[in-house]
Amino acid sequence: MGPLGFADELKLTPEQVRQLEAINQRHTEAMTALSREGLDEGEKHARSIALRDKKLSDTKAVLTAEQSVHWQQLKQQRRDAALKQRGDEPVKPHQE
């Protein structure tokens, strides 16, 4: 989940919300365009990973260092809760 899903917990400013919404919109448009390009699955996968990495980089540039750390912690807590609900064991934090 992106930081907008944790806006209150992260104490995002209105400007940060605006910037993150713009990043999400650009990412959605890029992914839609990618799906229409008729690439083979390997190339499509590689380009989608590059787009994901770009979105993550852009997102982290908007957040303060503290917000970025807190966001990672919140995401891990949500993952652990979902795994527990399914009966699976929590996993180590995902490194991004």
Secondary structure, DSSP 8 states (H G I E B T S, - for coil): --GGGGHHHHT--HHHHHHHHHHHHHHHHHHHHHHTS---HHHHHHHHHHHHHHHHHHHHHHS-HHHHHHHHHHHHHHHHHHHHHHT---------
